[in-house]
Amino acid sequence: MRGVLLMVLAVLAAAAGLVLVSGQAAVVITHGVSMNPVYYQGDLVIVARASSYSVGEIAAYNLPGKGEVALHRIIGGNANALIFKGDNNQSIDPTKPRGDELVGRAVLHIPQGGLWLENLTSPPVLGLLAFGLLAGGSAAATTRHRRKRRRAAVSRHLSTRPAEPPTLGSLPSSLRISTTLTAAFALMGIAIGVLAWSGPLQEPSTSHITTGTRMDFSYTADVGQSPAYDGTVAKSPDPVFRKLANTVDIHFAYHGEPGTVTVRADVSAPGGWHSSIPLAGPETFTGPGYEGEITLDLKALDAKAQAASAITGLPAAPLAIVVTPQVKTSTGADFQPSLRLNLTALQLALTGSPESLTVANNTTTDQTVIAPRMLG
């Protein structure tokens, strides 16, 4: 029974090895906190290639020029440019890989399995395992050789010729090959053991730390009950139809260092007319974030543009509206994200894709940490 179990385990291990070697699957050991609480530091995740990927799935892709992979959740995009974001991250990933460039999607999660794997592949353990396995193989080959010698001695115990010492060339072909391989692997095991025990257990490693600021925009408008909307409130990124509403509330949520926030709206027409309108602030905040709201009066903005058009003779529509909450942090940094809107006689619409509702300014720095030394 024990032999059958070992055989099954060996077959499963071999199948898993073939899948990994073929590139259809990969092992990912998680680092950092970007996917908390789904994954934690040191977890092991198996990812497998798929013919297609969907929003909501967790998948891995190669980070350009870093020799590492990112394991984050797909939140949007299409097969030509997928949008990723860590569940615990404040902003979306700057890299937007194609579907055929992904390493694979997560299919198996082993909590803290990466720590076990790193311990098993550390230099001391590798050296001990190699020595033990090769010593066992050498002992098995020696036992087999002794049995053959014993059988040979019994078959010729009546011979009067003196026994000759065995040589490698006099051994059977199968035993000669196994003996040669055992010797070769024994030398490799000794070399690995020397490399493992001659160096330190830990070594400096570089960790990439991403920090930055982010602004999340949204807008709403009370539109009442009508066939134009499913509910009574129009929400971003949907357009706001002006026959139903001419007042729009702009919401913004800032994440970053404390400081002072001032909000303005820049309005411009196709003929070149433009105007900057203060909307709020300055207001000082001391926490790691700030949430604010301003109201756009679409009729007032339209009237301002029409008045300028009456003097210049230039067209007043469509109007480009740029709402900018300017944040000056306590360290002197200046963050000016913008929400871009387009105003016509019929509607107010978002300029660009829904992803433009989030504006991030991330900075990646390298930090030296101490990690277990690994033998490649």
One Martini backbone bead per residue (centre of mass of N, CA, C, O) as a GRO file, in nm:
protein
  376
    1MET     BB    1   0.059   0.063  -0.021
    2ARG     BB    2   0.300   0.252   0.005
    3GLY     BB    3   0.401   0.218  -0.286
    4VAL     BB    4   0.150   0.329  -0.427
    5LEU     BB    5   0.158   0.610  -0.300
    6LEU     BB    6   0.437   0.690  -0.407
    7MET     BB    7   0.363   0.660  -0.705
    8VAL     BB    8   0.141   0.869  -0.714
    9LEU     BB    9   0.314   1.108  -0.617
   10ALA     BB   10   0.517   1.090  -0.847
   11VAL     BB   11   0.319   1.137  -1.078
   12LEU     BB   12   0.216   1.411  -0.980
   13ALA     BB   13   0.491   1.553  -0.974
   14ALA     BB   14   0.556   1.507  -1.272
   15ALA     BB   15   0.310   1.654  -1.387
   16ALA     BB   16   0.370   1.926  -1.254
   17GLY     BB   17   0.649   1.961  -1.382
   18LEU     BB   18   0.557   1.961  -1.679
   19VAL     BB   19   0.373   2.208  -1.657
   20LEU     BB   20   0.589   2.409  -1.563
   21VAL     BB   21   0.796   2.364  -1.795
   22SER     BB   22   0.582   2.433  -2.034
   23GLY     BB   23   0.426   2.715  -1.922
   24GLN     BB   24   0.118   2.660  -1.811
   25ALA     BB   25   0.262   2.716  -1.532
   26ALA     BB   26   0.301   2.885  -1.204
   27VAL     BB   27   0.497   3.012  -0.935
   28VAL     BB   28   0.382   3.226  -0.661
   29ILE     BB   29   0.537   3.450  -0.435
   30THR     BB   30   0.435   3.658  -0.202
   31HIS     BB   31   0.470   4.022  -0.178
   32GLY     BB   32   0.339   4.214   0.038
   33VAL     BB   33  -0.001   4.411   0.053
   34SER     BB   34  -0.180   4.441  -0.220
   35MET     BB   35  -0.378   4.158  -0.149
   36ASN     BB   36  -0.517   4.238   0.087
   37PRO     BB   37  -0.687   3.957   0.230
   38VAL     BB   38  -0.623   3.728   0.022
   39TYR     BB   39  -0.313   3.791   0.041
   40TYR     BB   40   0.001   3.711   0.190
   41GLN     BB   41   0.293   3.701   0.309
   42GLY     BB   42   0.417   3.389   0.172
   43ASP     BB   43   0.239   3.294  -0.033
   44LEU     BB   44   0.105   3.037  -0.254
   45VAL     BB   45   0.065   3.056  -0.619
   46ILE     BB   46  -0.116   2.912  -0.879
   47VAL     BB   47  -0.069   2.961  -1.229
   48ALA     BB   48  -0.273   2.959  -1.533
   49ARG     BB   49  -0.335   2.935  -1.842
   50ALA     BB   50  -0.557   3.117  -2.069
   51SER     BB   51  -0.775   3.205  -2.328
   52SER     BB   52  -0.924   3.387  -2.105
   53TYR     BB   53  -1.027   3.697  -1.942
   54SER     BB   54  -1.178   3.842  -1.644
   55VAL     BB   55  -1.347   4.034  -1.452
   56GLY     BB   56  -1.215   3.959  -1.114
   57GLU     BB   57  -0.965   3.826  -1.174
   58ILE     BB   58  -0.664   3.666  -1.085
   59ALA     BB   59  -0.345   3.778  -1.213
   60ALA     BB   60  -0.038   3.738  -1.400
   61TYR     BB   61   0.244   3.964  -1.470
   62ASN     BB   62   0.502   4.112  -1.623
   63LEU     BB   63   0.750   4.324  -1.530
   64PRO     BB   64   0.910   4.560  -1.678
   65GLY     BB   65   1.253   4.513  -1.626
   66LYS     BB   66   1.240   4.312  -1.332
   67GLY     BB   67   1.186   3.993  -1.307
   68GLU     BB   68   0.875   4.015  -1.235
   69VAL     BB   69   0.556   3.969  -1.080
   70ALA     BB   70   0.209   4.048  -1.092
   71LEU     BB   71  -0.067   3.996  -0.844
   72HIS     BB   72  -0.377   4.087  -0.970
   73ARG     BB   73  -0.674   4.249  -1.041
   74ILE     BB   74  -0.927   4.259  -1.271
   75ILE     BB   75  -1.113   4.580  -1.364
   76GLY     BB   76  -1.050   4.601  -1.685
   77GLY     BB   77  -1.082   4.624  -2.017
   78ASN     BB   78  -0.903   4.428  -2.259
   79ALA     BB   79  -0.717   4.214  -2.454
   80ASN     BB   80  -0.519   4.472  -2.524
   81ALA     BB   81  -0.596   4.617  -2.220
   82LEU     BB   82  -0.544   4.548  -1.903
   83ILE     BB   83  -0.677   4.620  -1.578
   84PHE     BB   84  -0.503   4.667  -1.273
   85LYS     BB   85  -0.551   4.583  -0.909
   86GLY     BB   86  -0.497   4.604  -0.590
   87ASP     BB   87  -0.698   4.555  -0.320
   88ASN     BB   88  -0.479   4.745  -0.133
   89ASN     BB   89  -0.475   4.962  -0.338
   90GLN     BB   90  -0.512   5.305  -0.455
   91SER     BB   91  -0.420   5.214  -0.746
   92ILE     BB   92  -0.358   5.151  -1.053
   93ASP     BB   93  -0.185   5.000  -1.284
   94PRO     BB   94   0.040   5.111  -1.525
   95THR     BB   95   0.018   4.836  -1.644
   96LYS     BB   96  -0.124   4.708  -1.977
   97PRO     BB   97  -0.174   4.409  -2.065
   98ARG     BB   98  -0.217   4.151  -2.253
   99GLY     BB   99  -0.362   3.847  -2.258
  100ASP     BB  100  -0.104   3.695  -2.400
  101GLU     BB  101   0.101   3.811  -2.155
  102LEU     BB  102   0.012   3.632  -1.943
  103VAL     BB  103   0.087   3.391  -1.711
  104GLY     BB  104  -0.187   3.381  -1.531
  105ARG     BB  105  -0.431   3.239  -1.332
  106ALA     BB  106  -0.565   3.176  -1.037
  107VAL     BB  107  -0.600   2.823  -0.889
  108LEU     BB  108  -0.398   2.821  -0.627
  109HIS     BB  109  -0.394   2.834  -0.258
  110ILE     BB  110  -0.113   2.861  -0.018
  111PRO     BB  111  -0.075   2.930   0.288
  112GLN     BB  112   0.261   2.989   0.344
  113GLY     BB  113   0.403   2.822   0.109
  114GLY     BB  114   0.646   3.007   0.040
  115LEU     BB  115   0.806   2.963   0.302
  116TRP     BB  116   0.849   2.662   0.265
  117LEU     BB  117   0.990   2.678  -0.010
  118GLU     BB  118   1.226   2.862   0.081
  119ASN     BB  119   1.334   2.667   0.294
  120LEU     BB  120   1.379   2.419   0.098
  121THR     BB  121   1.567   2.623  -0.102
  122SER     BB  122   1.786   2.649   0.080
  123PRO     BB  123   2.111   2.582   0.101
  124PRO     BB  124   2.118   2.377   0.339
  125VAL     BB  125   1.882   2.196   0.247
  126LEU     BB  126   1.988   2.127  -0.033
  127GLY     BB  127   2.243   1.989   0.063
  128LEU     BB  128   2.109   1.767   0.237
  129LEU     BB  129   1.927   1.644   0.019
  130ALA     BB  130   2.143   1.574  -0.185
  131PHE     BB  131   2.309   1.394   0.001
  132GLY     BB  132   2.082   1.193   0.079
  133LEU     BB  133   1.996   1.102  -0.206
  134LEU     BB  134   2.280   1.015  -0.308
  135ALA     BB  135   2.345   0.821  -0.080
  136GLY     BB  136   2.104   0.634  -0.136
  137GLY     BB  137   2.178   0.567  -0.431
  138SER     BB  138   2.455   0.445  -0.363
  139ALA     BB  139   2.353   0.221  -0.175
  140ALA     BB  140   2.172   0.079  -0.384
  141ALA     BB  141   2.395   0.015  -0.587
  142THR     BB  142   2.571  -0.151  -0.393
  143THR     BB  143   2.363  -0.368  -0.322
  144ARG     BB  144   2.318  -0.469  -0.608
  145HIS     BB  145   2.611  -0.549  -0.658
  146ARG     BB  146   2.632  -0.759  -0.425
  147ARG     BB  147   2.412  -0.951  -0.527
  148LYS     BB  148   2.550  -1.023  -0.792
  149ARG     BB  149   2.804  -1.136  -0.663
  150ARG     BB  150   2.665  -1.360  -0.501
  151ARG     BB  151   2.547  -1.512  -0.744
  152ALA     BB  152   2.816  -1.557  -0.887
  153ALA     BB  153   2.952  -1.723  -0.660
  154VAL     BB  154   2.750  -1.958  -0.658
  155SER     BB  155   2.783  -2.045  -0.966
  156ARG     BB  156   3.131  -2.069  -0.907
  157HIS     BB  157   3.222  -2.251  -0.649
  158LEU     BB  158   3.374  -2.486  -0.839
  159SER     BB  159   3.590  -2.314  -0.914
  160THR     BB  160   3.954  -2.272  -0.961
  161ARG     BB  161   3.953  -1.983  -1.015
  162PRO     BB  162   4.056  -1.687  -0.947
  163ALA     BB  163   3.941  -1.400  -0.824
  164GLU     BB  164   3.842  -1.094  -0.964
  165PRO     BB  165   3.846  -0.778  -0.955
  166PRO     BB  166   3.621  -0.544  -0.997
  167THR     BB  167   3.509  -0.344  -1.270
  168LEU     BB  168   3.345  -0.120  -1.460
  169GLY     BB  169   3.362  -0.298  -1.725
  170SER     BB  170   3.248  -0.573  -1.578
  171LEU     BB  171   2.984  -0.457  -1.556
  172PRO     BB  172   2.683  -0.422  -1.614
  173SER     BB  173   2.522  -0.193  -1.797
  174SER     BB  174   2.311  -0.089  -1.587
  175LEU     BB  175   2.517  -0.065  -1.347
  176ARG     BB  176   2.720   0.122  -1.487
  177ILE     BB  177   2.529   0.364  -1.523
  178SER     BB  178   2.438   0.402  -1.226
  179THR     BB  179   2.723   0.444  -1.112
  180THR     BB  180   2.800   0.692  -1.278
  181LEU     BB  181   2.562   0.873  -1.193
  182THR     BB  182   2.614   0.861  -0.889
  183ALA     BB  183   2.891   0.996  -0.900
  184ALA     BB  184   2.807   1.258  -1.036
  185PHE     BB  185   2.590   1.342  -0.822
  186ALA     BB  186   2.779   1.340  -0.583
  187LEU     BB  187   2.954   1.574  -0.680
  188MET     BB  188   2.720   1.776  -0.695
  189GLY     BB  189   2.639   1.757  -0.397
  190ILE     BB  190   2.907   1.856  -0.285
  191ALA     BB  191   2.904   2.130  -0.428
  192ILE     BB  192   2.640   2.232  -0.303
  193GLY     BB  193   2.726   2.204  -0.009
  194VAL     BB  194   2.963   2.402  -0.025
  195LEU     BB  195   2.798   2.648  -0.118
  196ALA     BB  196   2.601   2.650   0.125
  197TRP     BB  197   2.822   2.648   0.374
  198SER     BB  198   3.016   2.897   0.268
  199GLY     BB  199   2.775   3.081   0.314
  200PRO     BB  200   2.534   3.276   0.392
  201LEU     BB  201   2.195   3.275   0.487
  202GLN     BB  202   2.209   3.583   0.415
  203GLU     BB  203   2.102   3.864   0.198
  204PRO     BB  204   2.088   4.124   0.011
  205SER     BB  205   1.787   4.302  -0.101
  206THR     BB  206   1.553   4.429  -0.337
  207SER     BB  207   1.282   4.656  -0.272
  208HIS     BB  208   0.970   4.767  -0.398
  209ILE     BB  209   0.839   5.095  -0.326
  210THR     BB  210   0.504   5.225  -0.332
  211THR     BB  211   0.421   5.569  -0.366
  212GLY     BB  212   0.145   5.817  -0.319
  213THR     BB  213  -0.117   5.974  -0.501
  214ARG     BB  214  -0.491   6.024  -0.496
  215MET     BB  215  -0.782   6.075  -0.717
  216ASP     BB  216  -1.139   6.055  -0.675
  217PHE     BB  217  -1.401   6.069  -0.904
  218SER     BB  218  -1.743   6.212  -0.905
  219TYR     BB  219  -2.097   6.216  -1.015
  220THR     BB  220  -2.419   6.387  -0.961
  221ALA     BB  221  -2.786   6.379  -1.040
  222ASP     BB  222  -3.105   6.499  -1.022
  223VAL     BB  223  -3.373   6.346  -1.244
  224GLY     BB  224  -3.582   6.172  -1.169
  225GLN     BB  225  -3.856   6.027  -1.316
  226SER     BB  226  -3.750   5.836  -1.607
  227PRO     BB  227  -3.662   5.676  -1.911
  228ALA     BB  228  -3.346   5.762  -1.903
  229TYR     BB  229  -3.351   5.615  -1.617
  230ASP     BB  230  -3.360   5.380  -1.363
  231GLY     BB  231  -3.347   5.623  -1.179
  232THR     BB  232  -3.307   5.944  -0.994
  233VAL     BB  233  -2.986   5.911  -1.050
  234ALA     BB  234  -2.705   6.041  -1.189
  235LYS     BB  235  -2.399   5.867  -1.278
  236SER     BB  236  -2.094   5.796  -1.293
  237PRO     BB  237  -2.021   5.796  -1.643
  238ASP     BB  238  -2.278   5.921  -1.707
  239PRO     BB  239  -2.481   6.125  -1.853
  240VAL     BB  240  -2.630   6.458  -1.835
  241PHE     BB  241  -2.947   6.561  -1.891
  242ARG     BB  242  -3.069   6.889  -1.927
  243LYS     BB  243  -3.384   6.835  -1.917
  244LEU     BB  244  -3.340   6.714  -1.605
  245ALA     BB  245  -3.051   6.869  -1.549
  246ASN     BB  246  -2.837   7.169  -1.413
  247THR     BB  247  -2.720   7.010  -1.157
  248VAL     BB  248  -2.387   6.922  -1.037
  249ASP     BB  249  -2.213   6.689  -0.837
  250ILE     BB  250  -1.879   6.703  -0.719
  251HIS     BB  251  -1.662   6.441  -0.632
  252PHE     BB  252  -1.374   6.412  -0.398
  253ALA     BB  253  -1.085   6.189  -0.325
  254TYR     BB  254  -0.809   6.210  -0.114
  255HIS     BB  255  -0.474   6.043  -0.120
  256GLY     BB  256  -0.239   6.149   0.132
  257GLU     BB  257  -0.093   6.409   0.220
  258PRO     BB  258  -0.111   6.670   0.398
  259GLY     BB  259  -0.295   6.998   0.354
  260THR     BB  260  -0.407   7.203   0.078
  261VAL     BB  261  -0.728   7.291  -0.072
  262THR     BB  262  -0.818   7.386  -0.416
  263VAL     BB  263  -1.098   7.491  -0.624
  264ARG     BB  264  -1.142   7.474  -0.984
  265ALA     BB  265  -1.272   7.612  -1.303
  266ASP     BB  266  -1.212   7.546  -1.647
  267VAL     BB  267  -1.333   7.742  -1.921
  268SER     BB  268  -1.394   7.654  -2.275
  269ALA     BB  269  -1.390   7.747  -2.616
  270PRO     BB  270  -1.332   7.702  -2.953
  271GLY     BB  271  -1.240   8.017  -3.005
  272GLY     BB  272  -1.059   8.071  -2.707
  273TRP     BB  273  -1.229   8.104  -2.480
  274HIS     BB  274  -1.163   8.173  -2.121
  275SER     BB  275  -1.214   8.055  -1.771
  276SER     BB  276  -1.159   8.108  -1.415
  277ILE     BB  277  -1.326   7.933  -1.139
  278PRO     BB  278  -1.388   7.957  -0.822
  279LEU     BB  279  -1.513   7.705  -0.572
  280ALA     BB  280  -1.284   7.636  -0.340
  281GLY     BB  281  -1.122   7.767  -0.087
  282PRO     BB  282  -0.892   7.725   0.122
  283GLU     BB  283  -0.821   7.394   0.280
  284THR     BB  284  -0.726   7.241   0.578
  285PHE     BB  285  -0.555   6.923   0.638
  286THR     BB  286  -0.426   6.639   0.859
  287GLY     BB  287  -0.478   6.392   0.715
  288PRO     BB  288  -0.456   6.114   0.472
  289GLY     BB  289  -0.724   6.280   0.379
  290TYR     BB  290  -0.988   6.399   0.139
  291GLU     BB  291  -1.330   6.526   0.122
  292GLY     BB  292  -1.531   6.661  -0.151
  293GLU     BB  293  -1.772   6.926  -0.270
  294ILE     BB  294  -1.921   7.043  -0.575
  295THR     BB  295  -2.114   7.282  -0.773
  296LEU     BB  296  -2.268   7.279  -1.094
  297ASP     BB  297  -2.386   7.544  -1.302
  298LEU     BB  298  -2.480   7.512  -1.621
  299LYS     BB  299  -2.631   7.775  -1.684
  300ALA     BB  300  -2.408   7.971  -1.589
  301LEU     BB  301  -2.186   7.873  -1.781
  302ASP     BB  302  -2.345   7.920  -2.042
  303ALA     BB  303  -2.394   8.225  -2.002
  304LYS     BB  304  -2.096   8.311  -1.997
  305ALA     BB  305  -2.035   8.211  -2.287
  306GLN     BB  306  -2.256   8.374  -2.438
  307ALA     BB  307  -2.152   8.656  -2.360
  308ALA     BB  308  -1.878   8.625  -2.505
  309SER     BB  309  -1.997   8.559  -2.788
  310ALA     BB  310  -2.147   8.833  -2.834
  311ILE     BB  311  -1.871   8.990  -2.859
  312THR     BB  312  -1.684   8.796  -3.052
  313GLY     BB  313  -1.853   8.580  -3.245
  314LEU     BB  314  -1.799   8.317  -3.114
  315PRO     BB  315  -1.836   8.012  -3.027
  316ALA     BB  316  -1.991   7.849  -2.723
  317ALA     BB  317  -1.993   7.561  -2.859
  318PRO     BB  318  -1.852   7.355  -2.684
  319LEU     BB  319  -1.777   7.296  -2.347
  320ALA     BB  320  -1.486   7.301  -2.149
  321ILE     BB  321  -1.446   7.121  -1.839
  322VAL     BB  322  -1.212   7.182  -1.560
  323VAL     BB  323  -1.166   7.011  -1.262
  324THR     BB  324  -0.943   7.140  -0.989
  325PRO     BB  325  -0.783   6.993  -0.718
  326GLN     BB  326  -0.552   7.161  -0.530
  327VAL     BB  327  -0.259   7.014  -0.373
  328LYS     BB  328  -0.075   7.124  -0.086
  329THR     BB  329   0.165   7.000   0.085
  330SER     BB  330   0.365   6.998   0.373
  331THR     BB  331   0.629   6.926   0.173
  332GLY     BB  332   0.553   7.092  -0.119
  333ALA     BB  333   0.369   6.943  -0.286
  334ASP     BB  334   0.201   6.931  -0.619
  335PHE     BB  335  -0.146   6.842  -0.673
  336GLN     BB  336  -0.327   6.831  -1.014
  337PRO     BB  337  -0.607   6.707  -1.066
  338SER     BB  338  -0.850   6.611  -1.332
  339LEU     BB  339  -1.183   6.689  -1.450
  340ARG     BB  340  -1.329   6.605  -1.764
  341LEU     BB  341  -1.570   6.799  -1.948
  342ASN     BB  342  -1.874   6.810  -2.162
  343LEU     BB  343  -2.071   7.088  -2.292
  344THR     BB  344  -2.403   7.102  -2.401
  345ALA     BB  345  -2.735   7.154  -2.474
  346LEU     BB  346  -2.801   6.836  -2.374
  347GLN     BB  347  -2.512   6.769  -2.221
  348LEU     BB  348  -2.311   6.603  -1.970
  349ALA     BB  349  -1.975   6.475  -2.022
  350LEU     BB  350  -1.728   6.256  -2.024
  351THR     BB  351  -1.382   6.280  -2.079
  352GLY     BB  352  -1.332   5.978  -2.164
  353SER     BB  353  -1.271   5.731  -1.960
  354PRO     BB  354  -1.344   5.590  -1.656
  355GLU     BB  355  -1.036   5.594  -1.564
  356SER     BB  356  -1.028   5.920  -1.534
  357LEU     BB  357  -1.149   5.923  -1.232
  358THR     BB  358  -0.847   5.834  -1.183
  359VAL     BB  359  -0.568   5.995  -1.015
  360ALA     BB  360  -0.215   5.926  -1.025
  361ASN     BB  361   0.102   5.964  -0.815
  362ASN     BB  362   0.366   5.758  -0.848
  363THR     BB  363   0.641   5.620  -0.641
  364THR     BB  364   0.946   5.436  -0.689
  365THR     BB  365   1.141   5.261  -0.446
  366ASP     BB  366   1.449   5.141  -0.319
  367GLN     BB  367   1.492   4.870  -0.079
  368THR     BB  368   1.696   4.730   0.161
  369VAL     BB  369   1.700   4.380   0.233
  370ILE     BB  370   1.678   4.081   0.422
  371ALA     BB  371   1.746   3.761   0.272
  372PRO     BB  372   1.745   3.457   0.175
  373ARG     BB  373   1.972   3.251   0.045
  374MET     BB  374   2.001   3.151  -0.299
  375LEU     BB  375   2.010   2.877  -0.525
  376GLY     BB  376   1.994   2.852  -0.880
   0.00000   0.00000   0.00000
